[in-house]
Amino acid sequence: MTRYLVTGAGGMLGQDLLEALAGRPVTALKRADLDITDPHAAHAVIAGHDVVFNAAAWTDVDGAETAYESALAVNGTGVTVLAQACRAHGARLVHVSTDYVFDGSGTAPYAEDAPTAPLNAYGHSKLFGETSVLTTLPSSGYVVRTAWLYGAQGRNFVKTMLRLAATREFLDVVDDQLGQPTWSRDLAERLVALADSDAPAGIYHGTASGQTTWHGLAQAVFSLSGLDPARVRRTTSAAYVTPAARPSYSVLGHDRWAAAGMAPMRDWHTMLTAALRDPAFAAVQGGAG
């Protein structure tokens, strides 16, 4: 029987992974349960497991600009430690990465093997982790890049839009960044399916199909929640200066799913429609009228 381990189990994706693995033998480790930068601890917990899902990450993109060593410790060194422990114990590793390994200058969906060029410290730290997985586990390491992730747990753009809808008449949202809004539940189910498959190791892109802007996503959230989408007004990234530069184009290609015998993930709007019908969003939507 396959035994699974999930790091970062307390986060948005981690909790959805546990739901996707319901009924299976799984060890759930939150941040307080495991310091992934500690080789001794990593070897101890990975021993006896067949598949490790790494959902642990430093996700403070702006904070990484001034705390790069801390971000690198989690997103780089910690991932290296996990990969080495997986190699030692014969476990497969499914590691979650990001579109931020690209610079956003593309005009067509980034292929899985497209050249990387991070714009910010966070992206560099995540690229370090990717490289560690691919070099340490060439035949049993999976890097799944995702982007614009939202879910029922934690803070994310979709829940923020619903919350602000209850207190503001109008919202100004940028319309000059393109991406693929992705429900963390769909991603979790895809990660489990990938781990259970005979797919070749390497890089996969775990994002919804299609594309939209943050403004388009916000309008869709309003419309699907019975709110007036005209309350969402267009603005540009120049109106929101942040410490870390963001890619303006974060659309990822999905060709490698064919090698795994799977179709790409469903369209972002279909995915969002299903997410907003989920009871987990009901409380947030209830206060957004």
Backbone hydrogen bonds, N-H to C=O, Kabsch-Sander energy under -0.5 kcal/mol:
donor,donor_aa,acceptor,acceptor_aa,energy
4,Y,25,P,-2.5
5,L,51,V,-2.0
6,V,27,T,-2.9
7,T,5,L,-0.5
7,T,53,F,-2.6
8,G,29,L,-0.9
9,A,29,L,-2.3
11,G,8,G,-1.6
15,Q,11,G,-2.5
16,D,12,M,-1.4
17,L,13,L,-2.4
18,L,14,G,-1.9
19,E,15,Q,-1.6
20,A,16,D,-2.4
21,L,17,L,-1.5
22,A,19,E,-1.4
24,R,21,L,-2.1
26,V,24,R,-0.8
27,T,4,Y,-2.3
28,A,26,V,-0.5
29,L,6,V,-2.8
29,L,27,T,-0.5
30,K,28,A,-0.5
33,D,30,K,-1.3
34,L,30,K,-1.2
36,I,34,L,-0.9
38,D,35,D,-2.3
42,A,38,D,-2.5
43,H,39,P,-2.6
44,A,40,H,-1.9
45,V,41,A,-2.0
46,I,42,A,-2.2
47,A,43,H,-1.6
49,H,46,I,-2.4
50,D,3,R,-2.8
51,V,3,R,-1.9
52,V,92,R,-3.0
53,F,5,L,-3.1
54,N,52,V,-0.6
54,N,94,V,-2.7
55,A,7,T,-1.5
55,A,53,F,-0.9
59,T,57,A,-0.7
61,V,59,T,-1.5
64,A,60,D,-1.8
65,E,62,D,-1.4
66,T,63,G,-1.1
67,A,63,G,-1.2
71,A,67,A,-2.2
72,L,68,Y,-3.2
73,A,69,E,-1.8
74,V,70,S,-1.3
75,N,71,A,-3.0
76,G,72,L,-2.1
77,T,72,L,-2.4
78,G,73,A,-2.3
80,T,76,G,-2.2
81,V,77,T,-2.4
82,L,78,G,-2.2
83,A,79,V,-2.6
84,Q,80,T,-2.5
85,A,81,V,-2.2
86,C,82,L,-2.6
87,R,83,A,-2.3
88,A,84,Q,-2.1
89,H,85,A,-1.7
90,G,86,C,-0.8
90,G,87,R,-0.6
91,A,86,C,-2.3
92,R,50,D,-3.0
93,L,140,S,-2.1
94,V,52,V,-3.2
95,H,93,L,-0.6
95,H,142,Y,-3.4
96,V,54,N,-1.6
97,S,95,H,-0.5
97,S,144,V,-2.7
99,D,146,T,-1.3
101,V,98,T,-1.0
102,F,99,D,-2.2
110,Y,251,V,-2.5
114,A,111,A,-1.7
117,A,101,V,-2.2
119,L,100,Y,-0.5
119,L,102,F,-0.5
124,H,120,N,-1.9
125,S,121,A,-2.4
126,K,122,Y,-2.2
127,L,123,G,-2.2
128,F,124,H,-1.9
129,G,125,S,-1.5
130,E,126,K,-2.3
131,T,127,L,-2.5
132,S,128,F,-1.9
133,V,129,G,-2.1
134,L,130,E,-2.4
135,T,131,T,-2.1
136,T,132,S,-2.4
137,L,133,V,-2.5
140,S,137,L,-0.7
141,G,137,L,-1.6
142,Y,93,L,-3.0
143,V,202,G,-2.5
144,V,95,H,-3.0
144,V,142,Y,-0.6
145,R,143,V,-0.6
145,R,204,Y,-2.7
146,T,97,S,-1.6
150,Y,182,T,-2.1
160,T,156,N,-2.2
161,M,157,F,-2.6
162,L,158,V,-1.9
163,R,159,K,-2.3
164,L,160,T,-2.8
165,A,161,M,-1.8
166,A,162,L,-0.6
166,A,163,R,-1.0
167,T,164,L,-1.4
168,R,164,L,-2.2
171,L,231,R,-2.7
173,V,171,L,-0.6
173,V,233,R,-2.9
175,D,235,T,-2.3
178,L,248,S,-2.7
179,G,212,T,-2.8
182,T,148,W,-2.2
184,S,150,Y,-3.1
187,L,183,W,-2.1
188,A,184,S,-2.5
189,E,185,R,-2.3
190,R,186,D,-2.0
191,L,187,L,-2.6
192,V,188,A,-2.1
193,A,189,E,-2.1
194,L,190,R,-2.4
195,A,191,L,-2.2
196,D,192,V,-1.9
197,S,193,A,-0.6
197,S,194,L,-1.0
202,G,141,G,-2.0
204,Y,143,V,-3.0
206,G,145,R,-2.8
206,G,204,Y,-0.7
207,T,205,H,-1.2
208,A,180,Q,-0.5
209,S,266,R,-1.8
212,T,179,G,-2.1
214,W,177,Q,-0.7
215,H,174,V,-1.5
217,L,213,T,-2.6
218,A,214,W,-2.6
219,Q,215,H,-2.5
220,A,216,G,-2.0
221,V,217,L,-2.5
222,F,218,A,-2.3
223,S,219,Q,-2.9
224,L,220,A,-2.8
225,S,221,V,-1.0
225,S,222,F,-0.6
226,G,223,S,-1.4
227,L,222,F,-3.1
231,R,228,D,-1.9
232,V,229,P,-1.9
233,R,171,L,-3.4
233,R,231,R,-0.7
235,T,173,V,-1.5
239,A,236,T,-1.8
240,Y,237,S,-2.0
250,S,178,L,-3.0
252,L,250,S,-0.6
253,G,110,Y,-3.6
257,W,254,H,-1.4
258,A,255,D,-1.3
259,A,256,R,-0.6
260,A,256,R,-0.8
260,A,257,W,-0.8
261,G,258,A,-1.4
262,M,257,W,-2.5
268,W,209,S,-2.1
271,M,267,D,-2.5
272,L,268,W,-2.5
273,T,269,H,-2.4
274,A,270,T,-1.9
275,A,271,M,-2.3
276,L,272,L,-2.7
277,R,273,T,-0.7
277,R,274,A,-0.5
278,D,274,A,-0.5
278,D,275,A,-1.4
281,F,278,D,-1.9
282,A,279,P,-1.2
283,A,279,P,-0.5
285,Q,281,F,-2.5
286,G,282,A,-2.3
287,G,283,A,-0.7
287,G,284,V,-0.9
288,A,285,Q,-2.0
